[in-house]
Amino acid sequence: MSDLLERLRGRGWRMTAQRRVVAEVLDGDHVHLTADEVHARAVERLPEISRATVYNTLGELVTLGEVLEVSTDRRAKRYDPNAHRPHHHLVCARCGAIRDVHPTGDPLGDLPATERFGFTISDVEVTYRGVCPNCASA
């Protein structure tokens, strides 16, 4: 059973066949799928699952805090099940591949007090951009 499935069961989330399939599709490391990609993979496992069910389930998972909604390219939102371990993202500027990264240090600590403009900071999102090894060798 995936980490996401275990977390959802621990919360007592009602596990319908459709919800289970969406959670299974989101299982794994470095998963950052769009809603359409989740739907396409879910249909392979459960042909009768509707697009609306996938979108609604993703919305519920985000509301529960079990999945993060990530926007790295200013286009389609992506869904990241790595919601319980703080991390940043590394994005290939050519193919769009996304990897979770866990740099050392404190990005909030790197922001000088003079650059906070009186804000009380609650969250930091960092996206590193570059070219992945596959694209670099092509």
DOZANU-80109 format. One line per 2 residues: number of its first residue (from 1); for each residue x, y, z of N, C-alpha, C. Coordinates in nm, 3 decimals. Atoms other than C-alpha are relative to their C-alpha. Example, Ala and Ser with C-alpha at 12.3 -4.5 7.8 and 13.67 -1.06 7.14 Angstrom:
1) 0.089:-0.119:0.000:1.230:-0.450:0.780:0.090:0.120:0.000  -0.082:-0.119:-0.006:1.367:-0.106:0.714:-0.077:0.109:0.073
//
This chain:
1) 0.085:-0.118:0.000:0.000:0.000:0.000:0.089:0.124:0.000  -0.082:-0.121:0.010:0.133:0.347:-0.086:-0.009:0.083:0.127
3) -0.002:-0.092:-0.112:0.222:0.612:0.167:-0.128:0.084:0.000  0.121:-0.081:0.010:-0.069:0.826:0.040:-0.121:-0.083:0.043
5) 0.113:0.086:-0.039:-0.314:0.535:0.074:0.001:-0.024:0.151  -0.011:0.021:-0.145:-0.186:0.466:0.426:-0.045:0.124:0.076
7) 0.040:-0.124:-0.066:-0.227:0.831:0.524:-0.151:0.020:-0.008  0.145:-0.019:0.016:-0.581:0.842:0.384:-0.079:-0.098:0.085
9) 0.066:0.100:-0.086:-0.681:0.521:0.560:0.010:0.044:0.146  -0.019:-0.047:-0.137:-0.536:0.662:0.883:-0.092:0.114:0.037
11) 0.093:-0.111:-0.023:-0.761:0.965:0.844:-0.145:-0.047:0.000  0.137:0.050:0.009:-1.065:0.742:0.797:-0.072:0.048:-0.125
13) 0.058:-0.048:0.125:-1.119:0.875:0.444:-0.070:-0.116:-0.069  0.077:0.107:0.066:-1.390:0.672:0.269:0.067:-0.037:-0.131
15) -0.081:0.044:0.113:-1.200:0.465:0.014:-0.088:-0.072:-0.103  0.074:0.059:0.112:-1.421:0.412:-0.291:0.101:-0.051:-0.102
17) -0.090:0.051:0.105:-1.277:0.233:-0.594:0.062:0.117:-0.078  -0.050:-0.114:0.075:-1.245:0.568:-0.773:0.108:0.075:0.078
19) -0.098:-0.071:-0.082:-1.065:0.739:-0.485:0.129:-0.081:0.013  -0.118:0.087:-0.013:-0.834:0.442:-0.443:0.087:0.008:-0.125
21) -0.074:-0.005:0.125:-0.736:0.449:-0.810:0.075:0.133:-0.014  -0.067:-0.131:0.007:-0.658:0.823:-0.798:0.120:0.001:0.093
23) -0.112:0.004:-0.096:-0.444:0.770:-0.487:0.112:-0.091:-0.050  -0.102:0.091:0.053:-0.265:0.476:-0.652:0.077:0.065:-0.114
25) -0.066:-0.069:0.112:-0.191:0.684:-0.963:0.100:0.102:0.053  -0.089:-0.102:-0.057:-0.033:0.950:-0.741:0.114:-0.058:0.082
27) -0.103:0.064:-0.082:0.190:0.697:-0.564:0.136:0.007:-0.069  -0.136:0.005:0.052:0.565:0.723:-0.605:0.079:0.125:0.032
29) -0.089:-0.114:-0.019:0.862:0.954:-0.585:-0.004:0.088:-0.124  -0.008:-0.098:0.108:0.882:1.267:-0.797:-0.124:-0.001:-0.090
31) 0.126:0.000:0.075:0.515:1.241:-0.901:-0.054:0.143:-0.004  0.053:-0.136:0.019:0.386:1.570:-1.044:-0.088:-0.002:-0.124
33) 0.088:0.019:0.115:0.097:1.483:-1.274:-0.105:0.110:-0.008  0.114:-0.090:0.018:-0.164:1.715:-1.422:-0.127:-0.081:0.026
35) 0.128:0.070:-0.020:-0.531:1.633:-1.360:-0.032:-0.090:-0.120  0.025:0.082:0.119:-0.558:1.509:-1.719:0.088:-0.124:-0.003
37) -0.088:0.117:-0.007:-0.258:1.281:-1.670:-0.049:-0.099:0.105  0.056:0.088:-0.103:-0.410:1.146:-1.349:-0.120:-0.073:-0.058
39) 0.119:0.062:0.059:-0.736:1.084:-1.535:0.038:-0.109:-0.101  -0.041:0.098:0.102:-0.562:0.907:-1.827:0.054:-0.127:0.064
41) -0.055:0.118:-0.067:-0.374:0.675:-1.591:-0.107:-0.073:0.081  0.109:0.061:-0.078:-0.683:0.616:-1.377:-0.091:-0.081:-0.091
43) 0.086:0.071:0.096:-0.886:0.515:-1.684:0.061:-0.134:-0.039  -0.066:0.128:0.031:-0.626:0.245:-1.758:-0.032:-0.104:0.105
45) 0.026:0.092:-0.112:-0.703:0.091:-1.418:-0.148:-0.020:0.025  0.144:0.003:-0.028:-1.073:0.175:-1.391:-0.068:0.077:-0.113
47) 0.048:-0.068:0.121:-1.222:0.251:-1.736:-0.122:0.090:0.020  0.122:-0.079:-0.017:-1.549:0.392:-1.601:0.019:0.127:0.083
49) -0.021:-0.119:-0.083:-1.389:0.666:-1.387:-0.013:0.126:-0.086  0.024:-0.123:0.076:-1.500:1.011:-1.500:0.105:0.106:0.031
51) -0.090:-0.113:-0.019:-1.291:1.322:-1.542:-0.045:0.082:0.122  0.052:-0.077:-0.113:-1.519:1.500:-1.292:0.036:-0.065:0.133
53) -0.036:0.071:-0.123:-1.454:1.232:-1.030:0.148:0.020:0.033  -0.144:-0.021:-0.022:-1.077:1.268:-1.077:0.023:0.142:0.051
55) -0.018:-0.140:-0.043:-1.096:1.649:-1.049:-0.052:0.020:0.141  0.056:-0.015:-0.134:-1.320:1.629:-0.743:0.088:-0.067:0.105
57) -0.086:0.072:-0.094:-1.095:1.372:-0.576:0.130:0.076:0.023  -0.122:-0.080:-0.015:-0.784:1.581:-0.644:-0.027:0.122:0.088
59) 0.037:-0.115:-0.083:-0.962:1.882:-0.495:-0.013:-0.037:0.146  0.014:0.048:-0.139:-1.050:1.682:-0.183:0.137:-0.027:0.062
61) -0.133:0.032:-0.051:-0.692:1.559:-0.146:0.080:0.126:0.031  -0.067:-0.128:-0.025:-0.560:1.915:-0.172:-0.059:0.064:0.126
63) 0.067:-0.058:-0.118:-0.818:2.039:0.082:0.042:-0.071:0.128  -0.044:0.078:-0.116:-0.717:1.758:0.319:0.147:0.025:0.034
65) -0.143:-0.021:-0.022:-0.352:1.862:0.282:0.082:-0.123:-0.028  -0.071:0.124:0.032:-0.256:1.518:0.152:0.071:0.005:-0.133
67) -0.062:-0.020:0.131:-0.158:1.640:-0.195:0.020:0.150:-0.017  -0.028:-0.142:0.027:0.003:1.969:-0.297:-0.037:0.031:-0.144
69) 0.025:-0.050:0.133:-0.113:2.169:-0.595:0.121:0.086:-0.037  -0.124:-0.065:0.038:0.202:2.282:-0.777:-0.016:0.062:-0.138
71) 0.000:-0.065:0.131:0.234:2.531:-1.060:0.143:0.047:-0.027  -0.140:-0.034:0.028:0.587:2.540:-1.200:0.018:0.064:-0.136
73) -0.016:-0.050:0.136:0.520:2.644:-1.559:-0.107:0.100:-0.040  0.107:-0.099:0.023:0.229:2.890:-1.527:-0.106:-0.053:-0.096
75) 0.103:0.060:0.084:0.012:2.644:-1.720:-0.081:-0.093:0.090  0.081:0.096:-0.074:-0.151:2.329:-1.587:0.053:-0.020:0.141
77) -0.039:0.034:-0.136:-0.152:2.266:-1.215:0.042:-0.146:0.002  -0.046:0.137:-0.018:0.030:1.952:-1.108:-0.026:-0.040:0.143
79) 0.035:0.051:-0.132:-0.042:1.733:-0.809:0.113:-0.085:0.055  -0.118:0.057:-0.064:0.235:1.628:-0.571:-0.042:-0.067:0.131
81) 0.039:0.069:-0.124:0.168:1.360:-0.307:0.101:0.013:0.113  -0.104:-0.018:-0.102:0.485:1.455:-0.118:-0.034:0.124:0.084
83) 0.053:-0.117:-0.071:0.283:1.690:0.103:0.049:0.012:0.144  -0.036:-0.001:-0.142:0.431:1.602:0.440:0.148:0.014:0.026
85) -0.143:-0.024:-0.017:0.800:1.659:0.379:0.035:0.126:-0.077  -0.030:-0.125:0.070:0.904:2.016:0.301:0.106:-0.023:-0.108
87) -0.094:0.015:0.111:1.077:2.033:-0.034:-0.022:0.111:-0.103  0.010:-0.094:0.110:1.138:2.246:-0.342:-0.003:-0.082:-0.128
89) 0.008:0.070:0.127:1.125:2.162:-0.711:0.112:0.043:-0.093  -0.099:-0.020:0.104:1.384:2.127:-0.985:-0.071:-0.032:-0.131
91) 0.079:0.014:0.122:1.231:2.176:-1.331:0.090:0.014:-0.122  -0.074:-0.009:0.126:1.381:2.104:-1.672:-0.069:0.102:-0.090
93) 0.054:-0.106:0.086:1.334:2.409:-1.895:-0.036:-0.050:-0.139  0.030:0.052:0.134:1.317:2.190:-2.205:-0.117:-0.098:0.000
95) 0.104:0.104:0.005:1.105:1.882:-2.131:-0.104:0.013:0.112  0.095:-0.020:-0.108:0.934:1.998:-1.811:0.007:-0.102:0.112
97) -0.014:0.098:-0.109:1.053:1.707:-1.594:0.014:0.074:0.133  -0.003:-0.061:-0.132:1.008:1.786:-1.225:0.053:-0.101:0.100
99) -0.054:0.083:-0.107:1.206:1.645:-0.934:-0.014:0.074:0.132  0.001:-0.056:-0.135:1.159:1.701:-0.563:0.144:0.009:0.047
101) -0.133:-0.017:-0.055:1.473:1.839:-0.400:-0.010:0.049:0.143  -0.002:-0.033:-0.142:1.564:1.883:-0.035:0.133:0.065:0.034
103) -0.128:-0.066:-0.027:1.842:2.142:-0.016:0.020:0.023:0.149  -0.030:-0.032:-0.138:2.017:2.206:0.309:-0.012:0.151:0.018
105) 0.014:-0.143:-0.026:1.978:2.542:0.474:-0.145:0.039:0.017  0.133:-0.053:-0.026:1.680:2.760:0.542:-0.028:0.113:-0.098
107) 0.025:-0.106:0.098:1.541:2.955:0.244:-0.062:0.125:0.064  0.058:-0.115:-0.069:1.346:3.175:0.483:0.110:0.081:0.069
109) -0.113:-0.067:-0.065:1.667:3.252:0.672:0.085:0.077:-0.099  -0.078:-0.068:0.103:1.824:3.358:0.342:-0.062:0.134:-0.043
111) 0.068:-0.124:0.034:1.572:3.643:0.310:0.029:0.103:0.109  -0.035:-0.099:-0.102:1.715:3.946:0.489:-0.125:0.071:0.053
113) 0.112:-0.071:-0.063:1.484:4.130:0.729:-0.041:0.122:-0.081  0.031:-0.121:0.079:1.509:4.438:0.507:-0.081:-0.032:-0.126
115) 0.075:0.042:0.118:1.354:4.239:0.220:-0.135:-0.063:0.035  0.128:0.060:-0.042:1.055:4.113:0.422:-0.112:0.103:0.005
117) 0.097:-0.109:0.005:0.880:4.451:0.421:-0.110:-0.014:0.105  0.095:0.013:-0.109:0.712:4.374:0.752:-0.089:-0.122:-0.008
119) 0.082:0.121:0.014:0.558:4.050:0.627:0.036:-0.101:0.108  -0.024:0.119:-0.080:0.520:3.757:0.863:-0.005:-0.115:-0.099
121) -0.010:0.104:0.102:0.638:3.476:0.636:-0.052:-0.133:0.055  0.056:0.127:-0.044:0.441:3.152:0.659:0.044:-0.117:-0.086
123) -0.034:0.109:0.090:0.568:2.954:0.362:0.099:0.052:-0.104  -0.096:-0.034:0.103:0.845:2.949:0.103:-0.012:-0.104:-0.111
125) 0.000:0.090:0.114:0.826:2.800:-0.246:0.119:0.037:-0.088  -0.117:-0.025:0.083:1.147:2.765:-0.446:-0.006:-0.096:-0.117
127) -0.007:0.083:0.119:1.170:2.639:-0.802:0.135:0.026:-0.066  -0.128:-0.007:0.071:1.511:2.567:-0.951:-0.027:-0.041:-0.144
129) 0.019:0.033:0.141:1.522:2.564:-1.330:0.135:-0.029:-0.063  -0.122:0.038:0.069:1.779:2.406:-1.555:-0.033:-0.097:-0.112
131) 0.017:0.098:0.105:1.826:2.133:-1.813:0.037:-0.137:0.056  -0.022:0.135:-0.053:1.795:1.765:-1.719:0.107:-0.071:-0.085
133) -0.105:0.072:0.074:2.064:1.514:-1.823:-0.047:-0.054:-0.135  0.050:0.053:0.128:1.841:1.361:-2.095:-0.003:0.108:-0.108
135) 0.006:-0.111:0.097:1.782:1.698:-2.263:0.138:0.054:-0.033  -0.136:-0.052:0.021:2.144:1.806:-2.219:0.077:-0.088:-0.098
137) -0.073:0.092:0.088:2.267:1.496:-2.406:-0.065:-0.013:-0.137  0.070:0.013:0.129:2.014:1.527:-2.689:0.046:0.103:-0.100
//
